[in-house]
Amino acid sequence: MKLETYIDHTNLKPTATETDIRQLCAEAYRHRFRTVCVPPSYVLYASDILAGSPVKVCTVIGFPMGYTSLAVKVTEAEKALEDGATELDVVMNLARFKSMAYLSVREEISTLAGLAQSQGALLKVIIETAYLDDNEIRIACELCTEAKADFVKTSTGFAPAGAEIEQVKLIRSLLPESLQVKASGGIKTYEQALAFIEAGATRIGTSSGVAIVQPAV
């Protein structure tokens, strides 16, 4: 298994500097990670650094709370795509979801998925599993399926808990084969990453990418 191809090498710290992002990109290039995941304001910077390399640039939309309006999320997404992002991790509007405004949530995901896919990019929907019970996870997966997202992602890493193995198994069981799963939040070791992949994740979001792949090389 080429574990490095599963990894979105991530730095979304509010204090991340240009030096930090440059190091992130260098590590991703050296280890051939799938993407770097950077704050929106660093997308163009990371895209320039990684131009011509196989490493793609991912960023976040509506992060980390998810409750910005659809118009704001669309503007964020358009700017990120213009700057060179090829993967967008959008936080589902949990406030609307908890209000059971499911049609509104589905419309948001559908709009952003259509925008991303029209530019050849992927849309990952962060459902923030720490705030959801199993039935809510089922509903969120149904909405993502109907809205034609590319991935369901577990967590932002800013909630009280991150990815959990049983939740990843549940998400995988609820989705069609074409819709993938990204596990993120608290994944720091090779053994953890492997366990999440075995549970059904095809992408791992982590700030510990280098430490994870070292045992595998």
URRAHU-V50552 format. One record per pair of residues at least 24 apart in sequence whose C-alpha atoms are under 10 Angstrom apart, sorted by sequence separation. I is the first residue (numbers start at 1). GAP is how many residues later the second one is. If there is no record, write none. Layout:
I,GAP
I,GAP
This chain:
4,24
7,24
9,24
18,24
21,24
22,24
25,24
26,24
29,24
31,24
32,24
34,24
35,24
39,24
57,24
66,24
67,24
68,24
69,24
88,24
125,24
128,24
129,24
130,24
131,24
151,24
161,24
162,24
163,24
188,24
189,24
190,24
191,24
7,25
8,25
9,25
10,25
11,25
12,25
13,25
14,25
17,25
21,25
25,25
28,25
29,25
30,25
59,25
60,25
65,25
66,25
67,25
68,25
88,25
123,25
124,25
125,25
126,25
127,25
128,25
129,25
130,25
160,25
161,25
162,25
187,25
189,25
190,25
5,26
6,26
7,26
8,26
9,26
10,26
11,26
12,26
13,26
16,26
28,26
29,26
57,26
58,26
59,26
63,26
64,26
65,26
66,26
67,26
123,26
124,26
125,26
126,26
127,26
128,26
129,26
130,26
159,26
173,26
189,26
190,26
4,27
5,27
6,27
7,27
8,27
9,27
10,27
11,27
12,27
18,27
22,27
28,27
29,27
57,27
58,27
59,27
60,27
61,27
62,27
63,27
64,27
65,27
66,27
67,27
68,27
122,27
123,27
124,27
125,27
126,27
127,27
128,27
129,27
130,27
151,27
152,27
153,27
154,27
155,27
156,27
157,27
158,27
165,27
169,27
172,27
173,27
4,28
5,28
6,28
7,28
8,28
9,28
10,28
11,28
12,28
18,28
21,28
22,28
28,28
56,28
57,28
58,28
59,28
60,28
61,28
62,28
63,28
64,28
65,28
66,28
67,28
88,28
122,28
123,28
124,28
125,28
126,28
127,28
128,28
130,28
131,28
150,28
151,28
152,28
153,28
154,28
155,28
156,28
157,28
158,28
168,28
169,28
171,28
172,28
3,29
4,29
5,29
6,29
7,29
8,29
9,29
10,29
56,29
57,29
58,29
59,29
60,29
61,29
62,29
63,29
65,29
66,29
67,29
87,29
121,29
122,29
123,29
124,29
125,29
126,29
127,29
128,29
130,29
131,29
141,29
145,29
149,29
150,29
151,29
152,29
153,29
154,29
155,29
156,29
157,29
168,29
169,29
170,29
171,29
172,29
2,30
3,30
4,30
5,30
7,30
8,30
25,30
56,30
57,30
58,30
59,30
60,30
61,30
62,30
65,30
66,30
67,30
86,30
87,30
97,30
123,30
124,30
125,30
126,30
128,30
129,30
130,30
131,30
137,30
141,30
145,30
148,30
149,30
150,30
151,30
152,30
153,30
154,30
155,30
156,30
157,30
165,30
166,30
168,30
169,30
170,30
171,30
2,31
3,31
4,31
25,31
56,31
57,31
58,31
59,31
60,31
61,31
62,31
85,31
86,31
113,31
117,31
128,31
129,31
130,31
140,31
141,31
144,31
145,31
148,31
149,31
150,31
151,31
152,31
153,31
154,31
155,31
165,31
168,31
169,31
25,32
92,32
93,32
94,32
117,32
128,32
129,32
130,32
138,32
141,32
142,32
153,32
164,32
165,32
167,32
168,32
169,32
51,33
86,33
87,33
88,33
89,33
90,33
91,33
92,33
93,33
94,33
98,33
110,33
114,33
116,33
117,33
128,33
129,33
130,33
134,33
137,33
138,33
141,33
142,33
145,33
163,33
165,33
166,33
168,33
70,34
74,34
78,34
81,34
85,34
86,34
87,34
88,34
89,34
90,34
91,34
92,34
93,34
94,34
98,34
106,34
109,34
110,34
113,34
114,34
116,34
128,34
129,34
130,34
133,34
137,34
140,34
141,34
142,34
145,34
165,34
41,35
44,35
48,35
70,35
73,35
77,35
81,35
86,35
87,35
88,35
89,35
90,35
91,35
92,35
93,35
105,35
109,35
110,35
112,35
113,35
114,35
128,35
129,35
132,35
138,35
139,35
141,35
144,35
164,35
165,35
40,36
43,36
44,36
47,36
48,36
80,36
85,36
86,36
87,36
88,36
89,36
90,36
91,36
92,36
100,36
106,36
107,36
109,36
110,36
111,36
112,36
113,36
134,36
138,36
165,36
40,37
43,37
44,37
46,37
47,37
70,37
71,37
74,37
78,37
82,37
84,37
85,37
86,37
87,37
88,37
89,37
90,37
91,37
94,37
102,37
106,37
107,37
109,37
110,37
111,37
112,37
113,37
130,37
134,37
137,37
138,37
41,38
42,38
43,38
44,38
45,38
46,38
47,38
70,38
73,38
74,38
77,38
78,38
81,38
94,38
98,38
102,38
105,38
106,38
109,38
110,38
111,38
129,38
141,38
40,39
41,39
43,39
44,39
45,39
46,39
47,39
69,39
70,39
73,39
77,39
81,39
97,39
100,39
105,39
106,39
107,39
108,39
109,39
110,39
129,39
40,40
43,40
44,40
81,40
103,40
106,40
107,40
109,40
39,41
40,41
42,41
43,41
44,41
70,41
74,41
78,41
102,41
106,41
163,41
41,42
43,42
70,42
74,42
97,42
105,42
106,42
129,42
163,42
40,43
43,43
97,43
106,43
40,45
9,46
77,46
94,46
8,47
12,47
38,47
154,47
8,48
9,48
10,48
11,48
12,48
37,48
40,48
92,48
153,48
157,48
8,49
9,49
10,49
36,49
152,49
156,49
157,49
5,50
8,50
35,50
37,50
151,50
153,50
155,50
12,51
35,51
36,51
37,51
61,51
151,51
153,51
154,51
12,52
35,52
37,52
92,52
151,52
153,52
124,55
124,56
125,56
126,56
128,56
124,57
125,57
126,57
128,57
124,58
126,58
66,60
66,61
92,61
64,62
66,62
88,62
89,62
90,62
91,62
58,63
60,63
61,63
63,63
65,63
87,63
89,63
90,63
91,63
58,64
60,64
61,64
62,64
64,64
89,64
91,64
58,65
60,65
61,65
91,65
58,66
60,66
90,66
89,67
66,90
64,91
65,91
64,92
63,93
64,93
65,93
89,93
64,94
65,94
63,95
64,95
60,96
12,144
12,145
13,145
12,146
35,168
37,168
34,169
36,169
37,169
34,170
35,170
36,170
37,170
36,171
8,174
10,174
7,175
6,176
7,176
8,176
33,176
7,177
33,177
31,178
31,179
30,180
33,180
28,181
27,182
28,182
31,182
24,183
27,183
31,183
24,185
7,186
24,186
31,186
3,187
6,187
6,188
3,190
3,191
6,191
1,193
3,194
10,194
11,194
13,194
6,195
7,195
8,195
9,195
10,195
11,195
12,195
6,196
7,196
8,196
9,196
10,196
11,196
5,197
6,197
7,197
8,197
9,197
10,197
11,197
5,198
6,198
7,198
8,198
9,198
10,198
3,199
4,199
5,199
6,199
7,199
8,199
9,199
10,199
3,200
4,200
7,200
8,200
9,200
3,201
7,201
8,201
9,201
7,202
6,203
7,203
4,205
7,205
3,206
4,206
7,206
4,208
3,209
4,209
3,210
4,210
2,211
4,212
3,213
4,213
2,214
3,214
1,215
2,215
